[in-house]
Amino acid sequence: MTLPIKITPTLNSKISSVDFDNIPFGQVFSDHMFTADYIDGVWKNCEIKQLGHLSVHPGNLAWHYGQSIFEGMKASITNDGVPLLLRPEKHIERLNNSARRMCMPEFPEETFIEAIEKLVWMDRAWIPSKKGSALYIRPLMMAMDSALGVRPSDSYKLLIFTLPVGPYYNKPVSLLAQDEYVRAADGGVGEAKTAGNYAASLYPARLAKEKGYDQVMWMDAKEFRYIQEVGTMNIFFVIDGKVITPKAGGTILKGITRDCAITILRDEGYEVEERLLDIAEIIEAHKNGTLQEIFGTGTAAVISNVYKFAHKGVDYEIDVDQFKVSPFLKTYIEALRAGEKADKFGWLSHLGEGVLA
Ligand code: COI
């Protein structure tokens, strides 16, 4: 049984003020948001209403000790105007995994999916139709107790809001392999999509930018030897026709686009390995000419090419014009999202008027 959702459509849509040909990532918010409260051990007060500010006490536990988790997913629209969601059930599964790790309450899966379906349907006019653009959906759960003891909060809020977005990266990126700072260690929270992981990445990312690199390539926390991820995306390498990505063993985010990429590529006959990936192997492949591609996968990043990485003061460049796997994947996922490709894995939900019933 799903929880009841009260719906109050806004009377003040902001959509006419949006330039859909020029949308910066993460800055334009659509009209509505979903909110729910966890009070006395149950989720309640599910509501879709006009997006607005929250009133939060200065002693809010999420602000002080970081009980804050989120998701990133996207809605797209077919050429004949049907809104589509891609694998929403994987996002609630991951949100609830993050919740368990951060000592937060799980949210009921069916209500989560119903809330997103209703919200996206109500704001369907905000879904950009341009290839590479989408309606980004941001579910966020945060502690709501006001108290300064270090303990799990008793009350929480779940918010879901949406933003029309263009590409996160609109050109290939360069990465600096970290050999000082770490994103995640075994036993830590690297696999949880929690705010603190992103906060901890900001300073090393700033240092990388000052040196001229777009992002950090995170390495394992013991030896700075095994590649983990990029922070904004999971990472893939193509060496001699074989696709290799670091194994999701607790320190990297289990990306849903990562999983789509692995599934699609295996289905197309590619050999895909998920395993420990020593940076020395990548450097060796670069030296002997077998390193063919490096690209990232993520909800926001979709499929983003890497044209250069640096390790211990040496730059290794790669010609993105020769990439084949990455453009294939990007075209595949974009076509799937536009409803132009058969949904052979059953990943898409098609939304219609009925979702408001
Ligand atoms: C996403 O891809 O949805 C993320 O949460 C990553 C962030 C860089 C926007």
Residues whose N, C-alpha, C, O or C-beta is under 5 A from the ligand:
A	BS01	COI	G72 M73 G231 T232 G298 T299 A300 A301
